Structures are given as C-alpha cells and as structure tokens.
C-alpha cells in the first residue's frame, strides 16, 4: 500500500467493525494525520468527546462489549500516525505531544488509551530496529489508519522477554527446502503460544484465532494432532483450518 504524501487527501476509510452493528461513534472517513502538537491535541479532544457516551457501560461490560466502533473511530482519527518519522511521511511528533494525546483519551476512557500503548511502542521499535522494507510497508499502513496490535505475551516462559514464537518460511521460499529442523515450503507458518492480542484489528479476527488455538491444543486427541503435524512435515500438507496446534 503506498504511503500518503504530506498535504494530499487520503481515501475514505471503511469502518473496520466486523459483524452486527454495535453502539458507538459512526466512522464516515479518515481524517488527515495531525502535523503539529496542537493539531494532535485537538484531534484527541474531538475523539475523546466522540467516545464519551457509554464509557462507564463499556467498562462494566468488559469482554461482553468490546469497543469495536470506538477503535474503528480511533483508526480513522489520524492520531495513530503522529509518531511516524518524517522520512516516511509522518510528522514525527515527540513524547510530550504523544503523552497529551494519551492523557486526553484516558481521561474519558482509560481502556481505549491502554489499547494504543502497543501501537505506539511498536511504531518506535519499527523506527529503531525495522528493516527499510518493513518501515516502508508498515509506516504506510499506519499513516492510512492501520493499528499495530500486541501479540507478545506467552505462557510457559521464565520471564516476560522469554519469547519462543517464531515465524517460519518468511519470506516465502520458491520451492520446498529444509532450514535446520524446519521445512520451508513456500508457505508462512507461525508457531508459539500466545494468549491475548491487545488492540489487534478485528478485521484479522486474531482473538477468535487464539481462542480456537487454545481449545484445539487442549481438547483434540494427541494422535489426531500427531497425524496432521507429520503429514505437514513429510508431505507439506497444511493441517485443517479447525486444527490449530
């Protein structure tokens, strides 16, 4: 997806809310990314006002009322792009401007402010450690309203940074080959144990994916899993969609 040059009009964004309609702000299009701290503060105040109604009810409902519409409105607010580096078309606003944005949202709904934490953290990580290709692709997504979600937490490690999830087969190989003990088949595969994905975009349905993964890992017969894992390793046949290991 190409980046959005400064000063151009961004294409209208579709609401990212999946499934039946829910209460919340109506998303009619994307706002430009604020270019100054004052613009960011004004955008944050406008967003906070738009999600103020129902904040207490959302908090009481918990998982029974995920803030899908409110997060879609955040995606469309332009705020998610305020820390994107200038070299990639963003305004590269500093920590003070970002802190004011977060505080403004948190004063209305702390949960929505918390949902942005991972996004801006990963924007910084991407700026510092990302490859040129990763920066080009992902910063363009962010400037277009993309939200980076948190898929870090794992069970079974000795500490928070003991992360064992791996992405196999990226970039996709042109033909089957062996890399150590992992067969790379031209398909991308994620292996690991995750148990929440804070603020992940609902269009990817990751919360449902990880819930299903836990269910099948716990309840599918071991012999059934061995059969499909073996079929994948030996014959490059992917397991059925309902069997996530």
C-alpha positions in Angstrom: 0.0 0.0 0.0 1.6 3.3 -1.0 2.2 6.0 1.7 0.2 9.2 1.9 2.2 12.2 0.8 2.0 15.3 3.0 -0.8 17.6 2.1 -2.7 15.1 -0.1 -6.2 13.9 0.5 -6.5 10.4 2.0 -9.0 8.0 0.6 -12.1 7.4 2.8 -11.7 4.5 5.2 -14.3 1.9 5.7 -15.3 1.1 9.2 -13.3 -1.9 10.5 -16.1 -3.1 12.7 -17.0 -6.7 11.8 -20.3 -8.5 12.5 -23.5 -6.9 13.6 -23.8 -3.2 14.3 -22.7 -2.1 17.8 -23.3 1.2 19.7 -20.5 3.8 19.3 -19.3 6.6 17.0 -20.1 6.3 13.3 -17.0 6.2 11.1 -17.6 8.1 7.9 -14.0 8.6 6.6 -10.4 9.1 7.6 -9.0 12.4 9.0 -5.5 13.6 7.9 -2.7 12.8 10.3 -2.2 15.8 12.6 1.1 17.6 11.7 1.6 19.6 14.9 1.3 19.0 18.6 -1.7 21.5 18.7 -3.5 19.6 15.9 -2.9 16.3 17.7 -4.3 17.7 21.0 -7.4 19.0 19.2 -7.9 15.7 17.4 -7.5 13.7 20.7 -10.1 16.0 22.3 -12.5 15.5 19.5 -12.0 11.7 19.6 -12.4 11.6 23.3 -15.7 13.6 23.1 -17.0 11.2 20.4 -16.5 8.1 22.6 -17.5 9.6 25.9 -21.1 8.3 25.8 -21.2 4.7 27.1 -17.6 4.7 28.6 -18.9 3.5 32.0 -21.1 0.9 30.5 -18.2 -0.4 28.3 -16.0 -0.7 31.4 -18.7 -2.6 33.3 -19.4 -4.9 30.4 -15.8 -5.9 29.9 -15.3 -8.6 27.3 -19.0 -8.7 26.7 -18.9 -5.3 24.9 -15.6 -5.0 23.0 -15.1 -1.4 21.8 -15.1 -2.2 18.1 -16.7 1.0 16.9 -14.6 3.2 19.2 -11.4 1.6 18.0 -12.5 2.0 14.4 -13.1 5.7 15.1 -9.5 5.8 16.5 -8.2 4.3 13.4 -10.0 7.0 11.3 -8.9 9.9 13.6 -5.4 10.2 12.1 -3.9 10.0 15.6 -2.2 6.7 15.1 0.3 8.2 12.6 1.5 11.1 14.8 4.9 9.4 15.7 5.7 8.1 12.2 9.1 9.5 11.2 9.3 12.5 8.8 11.4 10.3 6.4 8.3 8.1 5.9 5.7 10.8 5.5 4.7 11.3 9.2 5.0 14.4 11.4 7.3 12.6 14.0 5.7 14.3 16.9 7.6 13.9 20.2 6.9 12.4 23.6 5.2 15.4 25.0 2.6 15.6 22.2 2.0 11.8 22.5 1.6 12.0 26.3 -1.0 14.7 25.9 -2.9 12.6 23.4 -2.9 9.6 25.6 -3.9 11.6 28.7 -6.8 13.2 26.9 -8.2 9.8 25.7 -7.5 8.2 29.1 -9.5 11.0 30.9 -12.6 9.7 29.0 -11.9 6.0 28.7 -8.7 4.5 30.2 -9.2 1.2 28.4 -9.1 2.9 25.0 -5.9 4.7 26.0 -4.4 1.5 27.1 -5.3 -0.1 23.7 -3.0 2.4 22.0 0.1 1.5 24.1 1.3 -1.3 21.9 0.7 0.6 18.7 3.0 3.5 19.6 5.5 1.2 21.2 5.8 -0.9 18.0 6.0 2.3 15.9 9.1 3.2 17.9 10.5 -0.3 17.7 9.9 -0.2 13.9 11.7 3.2 13.6 14.7 2.0 15.6 15.0 -1.7 14.5 12.9 -2.3 11.5 14.4 -3.0 8.1 14.0 -0.5 5.3 11.3 -2.7 3.7 9.4 -3.2 7.0 9.4 0.5 7.6 8.2 1.3 4.1 5.3 -1.1 4.2 4.2 -0.7 7.8 4.5 3.0 8.2 2.4 3.4 5.1 -0.2 1.2 6.7 -0.1 3.3 9.9 -0.5 6.6 8.0 -3.5 5.0 6.3 -5.1 4.2 9.7 -3.5 0.9 10.4 -3.3 -0.1 14.1 -0.4 -2.3 15.4 -1.7 -4.8 18.0 0.1 -6.6 20.8 0.7 -10.3 20.3 3.7 -10.5 22.7 2.5 -12.3 25.8 3.2 -16.0 26.0 2.7 -18.8 28.6 5.4 -21.0 29.9 8.4 -18.7 29.8 10.7 -17.8 32.7 10.2 -14.1 32.3 8.3 -11.5 30.1 11.1 -11.5 27.4 11.4 -15.3 27.2 9.5 -15.4 23.8 9.6 -18.6 21.7 7.1 -17.8 19.0 8.7 -18.0 15.6 7.7 -17.1 12.0 8.7 -19.9 9.7 9.0 -19.6 5.9 9.3 -15.8 5.6 9.9 -14.6 3.1 8.2 -17.5 1.3 10.6 -19.9 -0.3 10.2 -20.5 -4.1 10.5 -24.3 -3.6 10.4 -26.7 -0.6 13.7 -26.7 1.3 15.0 -27.6 4.8 16.2 -24.9 7.2 17.6 -26.7 10.3 14.7 -28.8 11.5 12.0 -26.7 9.9 10.7 -27.4 6.4 10.1 -24.2 4.5 7.5 -24.9 1.8 6.7 -21.5 0.3 4.0 -21.0 2.9 4.3 -18.9 6.1 3.7 -20.5 9.4 3.6 -19.2 13.0 4.5 -21.5 15.9 4.2 -20.5 19.5 1.8 -20.0 22.5 0.1 -16.6 22.7 -2.9 -15.9 24.9 -4.1 -12.4 24.2 -3.8 -9.8 21.4 -4.5 -6.4 22.9 -5.9 -3.9 20.4 -5.4 -6.2 17.4 -7.5 -5.1 14.5 -10.7 -7.1 14.5 -10.7 -7.5 10.7 -7.9 -10.1 11.3 -10.1 -11.9 13.9 -7.0 -12.8 16.0 -8.9 -13.0 19.2 -11.0 -15.8 17.8 -7.9 -17.5 16.3 -6.1 -17.7 19.6 -9.2 -18.8 21.4 -9.6 -21.6 18.9 -6.0 -22.5 19.1 -6.2 -22.9 22.9 -9.3 -25.1 22.5 -7.8 -27.4 19.9 -4.5 -27.6 21.7 -6.3 -28.7 24.9 -9.0 -31.0 23.5 -8.1 -32.5 20.2 -6.8 -36.1 20.5 -3.0 -36.3 20.6 -2.9 -39.0 17.9 -5.0 -36.7 15.6 -2.5 -33.9 16.1 0.5 -36.1 15.5 -1.1 -37.3 12.3 -1.6 -33.9 10.8 1.7 -32.5 12.1 3.5 -35.5 10.5 1.6 -35.0 7.3 2.8 -31.4 7.2 6.4 -32.1 7.9 6.6 -35.0 5.5 4.3 -34.1 2.7 3.9 -30.3 3.1 0.1 -30.7 3.6 -1.3 -27.9 5.8 -3.4 -29.0 8.8 -7.2 -28.5 8.6 -8.3 -24.9 9.4 -10.1 -26.0 12.5 -7.0 -27.7 14.0 -4.5 -25.1 15.2 -1.7 -26.5 17.2 
